[in-house]
Amino acid sequence: MTASPETTVQTEQTLPDTTSTDPSTRVVELRTQHGAGLLGVPGRGVRLSWRAQSDLPAASQLAYEIASGPEGGAQDSHGVVRGDDSIGIAAGLDLAPRERRSFAVRIATSAGWTAWSEPLVVEAGVEGLGLNARVVGIPSEVGGPVPVLRREFTVNATPAAARLRLSALGVVDAWINGVRVSDALLTPGWTSYQARILIDTVDVTSLLREGENVIVAAVGDGWYRGHFGFAYRKEIYGTSSGVLAQLEITDASGATTTIATDETWRGGFGAIRSAGIYEGTVIDHNLEAVGVHEPGFDDGAWAAASVIDTDLSLFEPRSAAPVRVIEERPMTIEPRADRVLLDSGQNISGWVRLVVRGKAGDVVTIRHAEVLEPSGALHTAALRRAKATDVYTLASGGEHVLEPVFTFHGFRYSDVVTGAEVVSATAIAISSDLAPRSTFRSSDASLDRFHSNVLWSQRDNFVSVPTDCPQRDERLGWTGDAQAFAATANTLLDTEAFWTSWLRDLEIDQTDEGGVPSVVPDIIRREDMLMGGTPTDNMGRAGWADAATIVPLAVYESYGSAEVLERQLDSMRRWVAHLRRRAGDGVVLPTEPFQYGDWLDPDAPAARPWEAKVDSDYVANAFYVHSTRLLARAERIVGDPAAADELDELARTVADATWARWGERAVTTQTGAALALEFDIAPAERRVAIADDLAANVVAAEGRISTGFLGTPLVLFALSHNGHIGEAYRMLLRHDAPSWLYQVDRGATTVWERWDAIKPDGSIHGGDMDAGNSGGESGGMLSFNHYAYGAMIDWVYRNVAGLAPDPADPGYRTVHVAPRPAVGIDHAAATIATGLGELAIDWRRDGDALEIALTVPFGARAVLDLPVTAGSTVSIDGAAAPAEAGTTLTHGIHHLTVTQPAVAGR
């Protein structure tokens, strides 16, 4: 078995001599816990992970050795460490600010030691207090022209190296000598600005030239002070926007020259007349500051920058990937009577890059929407106060390329109103730049399309923080959506550093009493939340606030490093302590004035989505039990095992009381039954009957799903974990509304917020809410790009493909291989880029045999649970094998055959 924080392995084998070699095994990738390719990462707490490959079937890692030293210099060994772990290993040292340190690793097998890995150079960043720069800006109005600041400077010799440290109160783009310094967007991204703001480090060596140089920065309002949230507040974090920049130029002798933002910078305004995340961008090219990127620009009409009083200790190095362009999609162009309709074919977050041919003074207006009305017009009602409109004024004739700045839109369709000719249009999709982690395909084209829809919804909503939607006047980091989707998110994209960053903000925004807000970063005020016309506290709501415990454990299980638990343990403790205080002497939680409950249950009143079939008090206490058990698990891994025992006892007590008060009625609903089974609320003697009744419910309803945001991630697991895989498939593959595949049949390319966002007759849901929660506007709550209902893709990987990490041996060190063919699904294939290497399966049912190709990475073991019947025979790599579950395979490519396999739904 592989070592992990939850499994202890005694390695008694004698280690090979350190001079012996194993040429058949090699370390192929060494990485840190930070986003790939980042410069200037946090220097403290560096952790290393690696992947290895071996041509020897029986090879395994017996020990490892890490070495480090100055880049290009001699490396010192950190010592030989026995063990087979290779994920999240503490490097044992901290990097000084700006230090570049090279790391390498080698591992020992029974055949000897591998060669050293290729070196990994880690460059530490600088915290705000370590900078000479100050935040500077010029007076500007929210929603008004965007300030542009510049500084000219001289470089005496071609630099050996140059780094730009860049951040802002707001969002910033920067150029050196007219070249944009980075492809990162919306820098520095959105964090809980009252406590931390990120600093990007950019290598700008190639942008500098000997002689006169110019650095320019434009600063938009962004999340910092622009209109944001459904209450449409402005200046949420501060009243002034400004840039923090420090250019550090090192010459061949090692001497450093620093150019930092201060009062010597000058600022003015140019073509960008306004730029808001919700509003869009207005650009008048007649007002371009011509020559602003060149030495000698006449800035006589500009003003000296002033220092904005800012606590520099708030600024810290970036650890997670920034937002970037992830795809460019050509759009179809359809001229209409008074406008031009554009279609990207895919709902995205981003904007349109438009090429037009026109004359001076032509105005080009682009609006955006996710879907079209039955009439063919853009459906913009769901945007609420988000204008999602970009406007350009041409300064000259000819062909022009038009793109907005400091904004993004959620859209598939756009329309263009202009007197100019539309030459071409490209949809620019943006997201936090997270590497794809998995692939999936099957014999069901609709299921494959829905998988794609879920992936796109994740990309479109992982824009700096995990938002709920990318289009309307919201785009907030709702904790309920995040916890429901975390397991699926971890499988689809490499989200470990992304979640680690966001969880820091969750802890920052916890109240002194441990309450967790409904959105992170938290910008909601009590008066903003009008549910049924009543102002509502957004703190501590069940299934939302429980993101404090659910997300860290989901990250740990998928990636295998205990760092996230170590970081979040105090936050988890504070949340469960908060629940215990609320329960007081009554054991269970009291009735709250408001709970979200099983939000958007398809049978709830359309205007009151919190009124689900299942009692919200039952839901709240079920999540109380679940969070308590998750904390107990975290205590055993990185905390206090004695506390874990007490927490488990508390959880059982609350579970029993919850069952006694609400259980029998609750389990008549799909969500209630799923919670009772998956959160272990029900007594052991009732589990079989509950599962049977849930399955009967599914059969009677012909697979109709009747769960909301909290039940949907659990219901398929509740069925399959209790012997009802056929009923789970019946629900999964249903096409009639409400269902997942109904959305596909209606042309969806992302996941809808409401099951019936588009009705069977083609009409669009009104989205109205009772008294609204959008600051007195129409109250519409309708999005065609919410990932919450896509949480079932985690189940698809674990059951359709058949690949699941072992919770007790996380990070796919131990993987359960349990594919489940079904009527209508006779082929599936998946890959997952685990921390150990690529895990892959490709199975096909051909006649009366199931053929499986399985790839297990080095360092992992696969435990088989094949779909056998009483008449099945099993062969592995051509040899007969036991049919019962539990056979273990090590790394390599394996071929498995199962005759007369079990087929769900047959």
HUNORZI-V574867 format. One record per residue. RES is the residue in one small letter. PSI is psi as a letter, one per 40 degrees, with the letter a starting at -180 (none if undefined). Layout:
BEGIN
RES|PSI ; RES|PSI
END
This chain:
BEGIN
m|i ; t|i ; a|i ; s|i ; p|e ; e|e ; t|h ; t|h ; v|h ; q|h ; t|h ; e|e ; q|i ; t|h ; l|i ; p|i ; d|i ; t|e ; t|e ; s|i ; t|i ; d|g ; p|e ; s|e ; t|i ; r|i ; v|h ; v|e ; e|h ; l|h ; r|i ; t|a ; q|e ; h|i ; g|h ; a|h ; g|e ; l|i ; l|i ; g|f ; v|i ; p|h ; g|e ; r|i ; g|f ; v|h ; r|i ; l|i ; s|i ; w|i ; r|i ; a|i ; q|i ; s|i ; d|e ; l|h ; p|d ; a|e ; a|i ; s|i ; q|h ; l|d ; a|i ; y|i ; e|h ; i|h ; a|i ; s|i ; g|a ; p|i ; e|h ; g|e ; g|a ; a|i ; q|h ; d|h ; s|i ; h|e ; g|i ; v|h ; v|h ; r|i ; g|i ; d|e ; d|i ; s|e ; i|h ; g|f ; i|h ; a|h ; a|e ; g|e ; l|i ; d|i ; l|i ; a|i ; p|h ; r|e ; e|h ; r|h ; r|h ; s|h ; f|i ; a|i ; v|i ; r|i ; i|i ; a|h ; t|i ; s|e ; a|e ; g|a ; w|i ; t|i ; a|i ; w|i ; s|i ; e|i ; p|i ; l|h ; v|h ; v|h ; e|h ; a|i ; g|a ; v|h ; e|i ; g|d ; l|e ; g|e ; l|i ; n|e ; a|i ; r|i ; v|h ; v|i ; g|a ; i|i ; p|h ; s|i ; e|i ; v|h ; g|e ; g|a ; p|i ; v|h ; p|i ; v|h ; l|i ; r|i ; r|h ; e|i ; f|i ; t|h ; v|h ; n|d ; a|i ; t|h ; p|i ; a|d ; a|i ; a|h ; r|h ; l|h ; r|h ; l|h ; s|a ; a|i ; l|g ; g|a ; v|i ; v|i ; d|i ; a|i ; w|i ; i|h ; n|f ; g|e ; v|h ; r|h ; v|d ; s|i ; d|e ; a|i ; l|i ; l|f ; t|h ; p|e ; g|i ; w|h ; t|a ; s|g ; y|d ; q|e ; a|d ; r|i ; i|h ; l|i ; i|h ; d|i ; t|h ; v|h ; d|h ; v|f ; t|d ; s|e ; l|e ; l|i ; r|i ; e|h ; g|a ; e|h ; n|i ; v|h ; i|h ; v|i ; a|h ; a|h ; v|h ; g|i ; d|d ; g|a ; w|e ; y|d ; r|e ; g|i ; h|h ; f|i ; g|i ; f|e ; a|e ; y|f ; r|i ; k|i ; e|f ; i|d ; y|d ; g|i ; t|e ; s|h ; s|i ; g|i ; v|i ; l|h ; a|h ; q|h ; l|h ; e|h ; i|h ; t|h ; d|a ; a|d ; s|e ; g|e ; a|i ; t|h ; t|h ; t|h ; i|h ; a|i ; t|h ; d|a ; e|e ; t|e ; w|i ; r|i ; g|i ; g|a ; f|i ; g|b ; a|d ; i|h ; r|d ; s|i ; a|h ; g|i ; i|d ; y|d ; e|d ; g|a ; t|h ; v|h ; i|h ; d|h ; h|e ; n|e ; l|e ; e|h ; a|g ; v|h ; g|e ; v|d ; h|e ; e|i ; p|i ; g|e ; f|h ; d|h ; d|f ; g|d ; a|e ; w|i ; a|i ; a|h ; a|i ; s|i ; v|h ; i|h ; d|h ; t|i ; d|h ; l|e ; s|e ; l|d ; f|h ; e|i ; p|i ; r|i ; s|d ; a|i ; a|i ; p|i ; v|h ; r|i ; v|h ; i|e ; e|i ; e|h ; r|h ; p|i ; m|i ; t|i ; i|h ; e|h ; p|h ; r|a ; a|d ; d|e ; r|i ; v|h ; l|h ; l|i ; d|h ; s|e ; g|e ; q|h ; n|h ; i|i ; s|h ; g|b ; w|i ; v|h ; r|h ; l|h ; v|h ; v|i ; r|h ; g|a ; k|i ; a|h ; g|e ; d|h ; v|h ; v|h ; t|h ; i|h ; r|i ; h|i ; a|i ; e|d ; v|i ; l|i ; e|i ; p|d ; s|e ; g|e ; a|i ; l|h ; h|h ; t|e ; a|d ; a|e ; l|e ; r|b ; r|e ; a|h ; k|d ; a|f ; t|h ; d|h ; v|h ; y|i ; t|h ; l|i ; a|e ; s|i ; g|i ; g|a ; e|h ; h|i ; v|h ; l|h ; e|i ; p|i ; v|i ; f|f ; t|i ; f|i ; h|i ; g|h ; f|i ; r|d ; y|i ; s|i ; d|i ; v|h ; v|h ; t|i ; g|e ; a|i ; e|h ; v|h ; v|d ; s|i ; a|h ; t|h ; a|h ; i|h ; a|h ; i|i ; s|i ; s|h ; d|g ; l|h ; a|i ; p|h ; r|e ; s|i ; t|i ; f|i ; r|i ; s|a ; s|e ; d|h ; a|d ; s|d ; l|d ; d|d ; r|d ; f|d ; h|d ; s|d ; n|d ; v|d ; l|d ; w|d ; s|d ; q|d ; r|d ; d|d ; n|e ; f|g ; v|g ; s|d ; v|i ; p|g ; t|i ; d|d ; c|i ; p|e ; q|d ; r|a ; d|g ; e|c ; r|f ; l|i ; g|g ; w|h ; t|d ; g|d ; d|d ; a|d ; q|d ; a|d ; f|e ; a|d ; a|d ; t|d ; a|d ; n|d ; t|d ; l|d ; l|i ; d|g ; t|e ; e|d ; a|d ; f|d ; w|d ; t|d ; s|d ; w|d ; l|d ; r|d ; d|d ; l|d ; e|d ; i|d ; d|e ; q|i ; t|i ; d|d ; e|e ; g|e ; g|i ; v|h ; p|i ; s|d ; v|i ; v|h ; p|i ; d|h ; i|e ; i|h ; r|i ; r|d ; e|e ; d|d ; m|g ; l|g ; m|h ; g|f ; g|e ; t|h ; p|h ; t|h ; d|h ; n|e ; m|i ; g|f ; r|h ; a|h ; g|e ; w|c ; a|d ; d|e ; a|d ; a|d ; t|d ; i|d ; v|d ; p|d ; l|d ; a|d ; v|d ; y|d ; e|d ; s|d ; y|d ; g|e ; s|h ; a|e ; e|d ; v|d ; l|d ; e|d ; r|d ; q|e ; l|d ; d|d ; s|d ; m|d ; r|d ; r|d ; w|d ; v|d ; a|d ; h|d ; l|d ; r|d ; r|d ; r|d ; a|d ; g|b ; d|e ; g|e ; v|c ; v|i ; l|i ; p|i ; t|h ; e|i ; p|d ; f|h ; q|i ; y|d ; g|a ; d|g ; w|h ; l|f ; d|h ; p|e ; d|e ; a|i ; p|h ; a|d ; a|e ; r|g ; p|e ; w|e ; e|g ; a|i ; k|d ; v|i ; d|h ; s|d ; d|d ; y|d ; v|d ; a|d ; n|d ; a|d ; f|d ; y|d ; v|d ; h|d ; s|d ; t|d ; r|d ; l|d ; l|d ; a|d ; r|d ; a|d ; e|d ; r|d ; i|d ; v|e ; g|b ; d|h ; p|d ; a|d ; a|d ; a|d ; d|d ; e|d ; l|d ; d|d ; e|d ; l|d ; a|d ; r|d ; t|d ; v|d ; a|d ; d|d ; a|d ; t|d ; w|d ; a|d ; r|d ; w|e ; g|d ; e|d ; r|d ; a|d ; v|e ; t|e ; t|i ; q|d ; t|d ; g|d ; a|d ; a|d ; l|d ; a|d ; l|d ; e|d ; f|e ; d|f ; i|d ; a|i ; p|i ; a|d ; e|e ; r|e ; r|d ; v|d ; a|d ; i|d ; a|d ; d|d ; d|d ; l|d ; a|d ; a|d ; n|d ; v|d ; v|d ; a|d ; a|e ; e|f ; g|e ; r|h ; i|h ; s|f ; t|i ; g|a ; f|d ; l|d ; g|d ; t|d ; p|e ; l|d ; v|d ; l|d ; f|d ; a|d ; l|d ; s|d ; h|e ; n|f ; g|e ; h|f ; i|d ; g|d ; e|d ; a|d ; y|d ; r|d ; m|d ; l|d ; l|e ; r|i ; h|d ; d|i ; a|i ; p|h ; s|i ; w|d ; l|e ; y|d ; q|d ; v|d ; d|d ; r|e ; g|e ; a|i ; t|e ; t|a ; v|h ; w|i ; e|d ; r|i ; w|d ; d|f ; a|d ; i|h ; k|i ; p|d ; d|e ; g|e ; s|i ; i|h ; h|i ; g|d ; g|e ; d|i ; m|i ; d|h ; a|e ; g|i ; n|f ; s|f ; g|f ; g|e ; e|a ; s|d ; g|e ; g|h ; m|g ; l|h ; s|i ; f|e ; n|g ; h|h ; y|e ; a|d ; y|e ; g|e ; a|d ; m|e ; i|d ; d|d ; w|d ; v|d ; y|d ; r|d ; n|d ; v|d ; a|d ; g|f ; l|h ; a|h ; p|i ; d|h ; p|d ; a|e ; d|g ; p|i ; g|f ; y|f ; r|d ; t|h ; v|h ; h|h ; v|h ; a|g ; p|i ; r|g ; p|i ; a|i ; v|h ; g|e ; i|g ; d|e ; h|h ; a|i ; a|i ; a|i ; t|i ; i|h ; a|g ; t|i ; g|e ; l|e ; g|a ; e|h ; l|h ; a|i ; i|i ; d|h ; w|i ; r|h ; r|h ; d|h ; g|b ; d|f ; a|i ; l|h ; e|h ; i|h ; a|h ; l|h ; t|h ; v|h ; p|i ; f|h ; g|e ; a|i ; r|i ; a|h ; v|h ; l|h ; d|g ; l|i ; p|g ; v|i ; t|a ; a|d ; g|e ; s|i ; t|i ; v|h ; s|i ; i|h ; d|f ; g|e ; a|i ; a|i ; a|i ; p|i ; a|d ; e|i ; a|i ; g|e ; t|h ; t|h ; l|i ; t|a ; h|i ; g|a ; i|h ; h|i ; h|h ; l|i ; t|h ; v|h ; t|i ; q|f ; p|i ; a|h ; v|h ; a|h ; g|e ; r|none
END
